Amino acid sequence: MSERSTKCGFASRPGDAESWIKAPAANGRRSEDTSAFSARLTIDVTPALRGRIKVAAFRRGVTVADMLRDLLSREFPADPGESS
């Protein structure tokens, strides 16, 4: 009972085949602006849609996260009167 669990923690990376998606960008395309990475957004999508999103990102040569950040920025631009 006093031994530590060998299970991975909540925020640790999975060891499965999809772990590449959470790996840091090797090409250095990520912004150094850390405020862009201050929160996570969880959404439910079908497996088919998830696959289409991953294929679209791959074809564009970007990560899924970067592609979705750009999409959300376009759809929800900053309000000039809003303070961040």
Phi and psi in degrees as a GROMACS rama.xvg file:
@    title "Ramachandran Plot"
@    xaxis  label "Phi"
@    yaxis  label "Psi"
@TYPE xy
-87.814  -6.96329  SER-2
-74.8362  148.675  GLU-3
-75.0444  146.677  ARG-4
-70.505  144.71  SER-5
-92.0042  -0.396405  THR-6
-68.3996  149.955  LYS-7
-67.0744  147.927  CYS-8
-73.8785  172.394  GLY-9
-57.1635  -43.7464  PHE-10
-97.7741  5.18842  ALA-11
-77.8672  153.251  SER-12
-75.6392  142.723  ARG-13
-72.7899  156.984  PRO-14
-96.9199  10.5239  GLY-15
-83.4259  -177.031  ASP-16
-66.8448  -18.8895  ALA-17
-93.8247  9.14882  GLU-18
-64.5631  -20.1832  SER-19
-61.2455  -27.9295  TRP-20
-68.0876  -27.6542  ILE-21
-95.2296  -3.49693  LYS-22
-70.6695  147.675  ALA-23
-60.4848  150.003  PRO-24
-65.1309  124.437  ALA-25
-81.5723  -19.815  ALA-26
-89.4778  0.972024  ASN-27
72.2436  20.2957  GLY-28
-80.8115  -12.8462  ARG-29
-71.4493  146.383  ARG-30
-74.9089  149.01  SER-31
-82.4239  -4.69799  GLU-32
-72.6306  104.817  ASP-33
-73.1799  -17.0483  THR-34
-65.8576  -22.5213  SER-35
-70.6721  -14.9707  ALA-36
-117.153  34.3238  PHE-37
-86.2366  -12.8607  SER-38
-148.749  156.769  ALA-39
-108.379  149.809  ARG-40
-124.089  125.558  LEU-41
-108.926  127.896  THR-42
-129.286  155.754  ILE-43
-101.097  123.245  ASP-44
-131.842  155.899  VAL-45
-70.9156  156.707  THR-46
-58.4254  -35.1643  PRO-47
-65.2724  -44.2371  ALA-48
-66.0432  -40.62  LEU-49
-58.6275  -42.1087  ARG-50
-63.6344  -42.4083  GLY-51
-64.1658  -38.4694  ARG-52
-64.0122  -44.6335  ILE-53
-64.747  -40.0243  LYS-54
-66.5092  -42.4561  VAL-55
-61.3465  -43.5828  ALA-56
-63.5202  -43.4159  ALA-57
-60.7273  -44.4919  PHE-58
-64.1997  -31.3909  ARG-59
-85.0984  -9.00424  ARG-60
75.2505  29.6559  GLY-61
-129.402  167.642  VAL-62
-80.5407  158.51  THR-63
-59.6515  -42.7962  VAL-64
-61.1222  -45.8822  ALA-65
-64.1076  -41.4112  ASP-66
-63.3572  -43.5903  MET-67
-70.2614  -35.4428  LEU-68
-60.4256  -44.422  ARG-69
-63.2895  -42.8875  ASP-70
-60.5488  -47.6417  LEU-71
-66.4582  -35.4733  LEU-72
-64.7156  -39.7354  SER-73
-67.4502  -43.0238  ARG-74
-76.0744  -28.4989  GLU-75
-129.508  72.0463  PHE-76
-66.2126  156.376  PRO-77
-64.2381  137.133  ALA-78
-78.6444  125.269  ASP-79
-56.5782  -29.6825  PRO-80
-88.4664  -2.92621  GLY-81
-91.6006  136.378  GLU-82
-96.9627  143.035  SER-83
